[in-house]
Every structure is written in structure tokens, then in C-alpha cells.
Amino acid sequence: MQVRAPSTSGVGRRLLAPWPSSLVPSPLAPHPSPLPTHSNNPAILESPPPGDLGYNGWTMGEGLVKYLSSKVIGIVLLVCGTIIVIWYLRLTDEQRATMWSVARGTLIWAGCVAALPWALFFVPAWVMRLESNLASAAMLAGFLLVDIALALILSGPVPHTWQKAALLFGFLCAAAYNFVVCEFLARRSEEQ
């Protein structure tokens, strides 16, 4: 059976795809209202609680603050990005080469720091069986000494105070990372 719809333009009739009779909507079937009404949504009958939060759980003021702060952060990032690009373009070729050399050394060092405790995954389990805080401290100090030696090999002489401070901060971050990873590996070895 094919269903034909009358054309409203008067030119003729348009042939529609054949529909099984079970899928053809009956004109007598009730059509549900797409909008909530008092009869099909009891929440409309209730009064909103005091301090009612609007859409997504925010009040209007919070939504406005979120919108404005996102715009301000976007503008700040755009200005900072522009300043960085201008600064980079004004560098000499020697300064650019030095900067990329430092960045390459830093990435190599960070990768080695991240991989060291995972590569020696058996050491924290072995130290845990010793049940000694001194052995744990010695293991962490050994990892840190390897990290420091690698950083000094990659960086060479460090003439400026801010570079020394950056290295010290990197060593502290490496020590914290080593502690967290070794703690995780030790707990995992206890569970097995």
C-alpha cells in the first residue's frame, strides 16, 4: 500500500515512500503535548525553593561571573600569547638556539626522571620486604642523585641565580614524583 499526500501547490500529487499500515499514524490517536503542563508535570505546581538555582545549578549572578571571567581569561591569554610571539621574534639566532637547547635538555631530563622509578619497578618491592625506613630513604636518595647527576650533565655550568633556583625546584619536583611513584609501586607489590 502506498500513501499519497495531497499537494498544496495544486500541481499534482507527490508519491511518498510506502509505509506499512502499522506505522501510519491514526488521526484518532491522542498526541502528547511536547510542553510540560500542570496535568503532566507535578513539579510545575510546586513553588520554587528560596534561593532557587537556575539553569545548570547556577544563579544568574554566578552565570554572569562565569561568562565574564571566561572572556577576561581569554583576553589575558591572547595578550600573553602575543607578547611571547613578539619577544621570540626579537631574539637573535644565538639566543633562539640557546633557548631551544635548554628546552631540549629539560624535556630529556623530565622524561628520564619520569621513567626511572618505573624502569626500576622491582626496587621498591625489594625495599618494602626489608621493612626499613632507612632503606626506603636510601632508595629515594639514590633516585634523586641519579636525577641530579643527569640534570647537571645536560645543563653544564649554571652561571645565573635564577637558573640555580630553577634546577633546585626541578630537583624538589623530581623527589616528590619519585616518592609518589615508589609508594604506588610498593603498595601494588603488597597487593600481589
Legacy VTK file of the C-alpha trace (Angstrom):
# vtk DataFile Version 3.0
C-alpha trace
ASCII
DATASET POLYDATA
POINTS 192 float
0.000 0.000 0.000
1.309 3.424 -0.885
0.331 6.596 0.911
-0.161 9.714 -1.158
-0.158 13.173 0.255
-2.146 15.906 -1.447
-0.032 18.673 -2.906
-0.728 22.127 -1.589
0.590 23.799 -4.733
-2.148 22.346 -6.956
0.403 20.982 -9.425
-0.165 17.342 -8.607
0.406 14.724 -6.012
3.738 13.689 -4.567
4.425 9.982 -4.127
5.738 9.140 -0.657
7.653 6.065 0.411
5.474 3.026 1.027
4.540 2.679 4.708
3.330 -0.444 6.445
-0.155 0.095 7.761
1.034 -0.377 11.355
3.306 2.672 11.071
0.778 5.040 9.554
-0.377 7.349 12.352
-4.050 7.286 13.087
-5.793 10.663 13.102
-7.789 9.486 16.125
-4.718 8.739 18.295
-4.099 11.262 21.087
-0.972 13.375 20.590
1.054 14.032 23.750
1.878 17.643 24.439
5.584 18.394 23.917
5.461 21.116 26.569
5.087 20.372 30.286
1.693 21.312 31.616
0.169 21.276 35.082
-1.518 17.972 34.340
1.564 16.046 33.188
4.280 17.624 35.331
3.649 17.923 39.080
6.876 19.930 39.538
5.192 22.926 37.919
2.599 23.001 40.691
5.294 23.270 43.385
6.690 26.667 44.250
10.467 27.020 43.789
12.525 26.884 46.972
14.057 30.108 48.273
17.413 30.827 46.618
16.413 28.628 43.680
19.298 27.835 41.398
18.671 28.369 37.740
19.942 26.536 34.686
22.884 24.166 35.377
22.666 24.844 39.094
23.920 28.448 38.910
22.193 31.586 39.967
22.061 34.378 37.447
24.935 36.191 39.171
27.150 33.117 39.133
26.427 32.552 35.458
27.293 36.167 34.678
30.539 35.955 36.659
31.471 32.716 34.863
30.766 34.267 31.465
32.735 37.452 32.180
35.662 35.625 33.778
35.946 33.321 30.754
36.108 36.379 28.489
38.730 38.074 30.695
40.855 34.905 30.820
40.613 34.597 27.039
41.766 38.190 26.568
44.652 37.738 29.040
45.784 34.569 27.235
45.587 36.331 23.872
47.669 39.274 25.126
50.232 36.973 26.768
50.495 34.869 23.606
51.020 37.994 21.508
53.741 39.249 23.875
55.513 35.874 23.757
55.441 35.800 19.943
56.797 39.353 19.737
59.503 38.533 22.304
60.509 35.401 20.380
60.698 37.249 17.059
63.022 39.853 18.587
65.550 37.238 19.780
68.800 36.811 17.918
69.623 33.480 16.285
72.110 32.667 19.043
69.528 33.336 21.766
66.958 31.170 19.972
69.466 28.319 19.663
70.278 28.587 23.375
66.601 28.613 24.308
65.822 25.514 22.230
68.890 23.751 23.590
67.710 24.375 27.149
64.179 23.248 26.257
65.501 20.043 24.665
67.680 19.286 27.714
64.768 19.949 30.056
62.462 17.606 28.154
65.095 14.867 28.054
65.680 15.247 31.788
61.948 15.231 32.600
61.472 12.097 30.507
64.320 10.321 32.294
63.004 11.410 35.701
59.548 10.092 34.794
60.887 6.771 33.508
63.471 5.990 36.203
61.231 4.685 39.019
59.052 2.776 36.549
62.072 1.167 34.895
63.297 0.015 38.317
59.852 -1.175 39.455
61.354 -4.122 41.326
63.435 -1.940 43.681
60.523 -0.514 45.773
59.111 -4.046 46.217
62.517 -5.293 47.365
62.900 -2.355 49.771
59.409 -2.988 51.191
60.415 -6.542 52.131
63.301 -5.104 54.163
60.768 -3.149 56.275
63.269 -0.384 56.992
62.738 3.356 56.765
66.467 3.787 56.255
66.381 1.527 53.186
63.398 3.468 51.790
65.172 6.787 52.346
68.334 5.421 50.705
66.331 4.268 47.675
64.684 7.688 47.272
68.042 9.445 47.759
69.591 7.184 45.106
66.857 8.038 42.626
67.310 11.740 43.396
71.091 11.560 42.978
70.658 9.974 39.540
68.197 12.762 38.639
70.598 15.469 39.851
73.574 13.964 38.017
71.626 13.750 34.772
70.438 17.358 35.128
73.968 18.639 35.720
75.294 16.642 32.750
72.594 18.029 30.455
72.783 21.636 31.698
76.529 22.123 32.042
77.706 25.056 34.167
74.895 27.076 35.728
76.040 30.708 35.982
72.865 32.572 36.963
70.990 32.506 40.248
67.576 32.058 38.607
68.901 29.007 36.749
70.128 27.537 40.028
66.716 28.197 41.556
65.003 26.516 38.601
67.261 23.463 38.987
66.522 23.318 42.723
62.781 23.493 42.022
63.152 20.718 39.438
65.020 18.563 41.975
62.245 19.064 44.535
59.617 18.104 41.958
61.656 15.022 40.987
61.954 13.984 44.640
58.190 14.328 45.163
57.481 12.390 41.963
59.886 9.610 42.952
58.217 9.335 46.354
54.695 9.117 44.901
55.631 6.545 42.256
57.653 4.407 44.663
54.791 4.497 47.169
52.383 3.346 44.437
54.715 0.568 43.292
55.250 -0.603 46.871
51.504 -0.768 47.554
50.921 -2.616 44.314
53.603 -5.160 45.184
51.963 -5.723 48.607
48.613 -6.468 46.951
50.080 -9.167 44.709
LINES 1 193
192 0 1 2 3 4 5 6 7 8 9 10 11 12 13 14 15 16 17 18 19 20 21 22 23 24 25 26 27 28 29 30 31 32 33 34 35 36 37 38 39 40 41 42 43 44 45 46 47 48 49 50 51 52 53 54 55 56 57 58 59 60 61 62 63 64 65 66 67 68 69 70 71 72 73 74 75 76 77 78 79 80 81 82 83 84 85 86 87 88 89 90 91 92 93 94 95 96 97 98 99 100 101 102 103 104 105 106 107 108 109 110 111 112 113 114 115 116 117 118 119 120 121 122 123 124 125 126 127 128 129 130 131 132 133 134 135 136 137 138 139 140 141 142 143 144 145 146 147 148 149 150 151 152 153 154 155 156 157 158 159 160 161 162 163 164 165 166 167 168 169 170 171 172 173 174 175 176 177 178 179 180 181 182 183 184 185 186 187 188 189 190 191
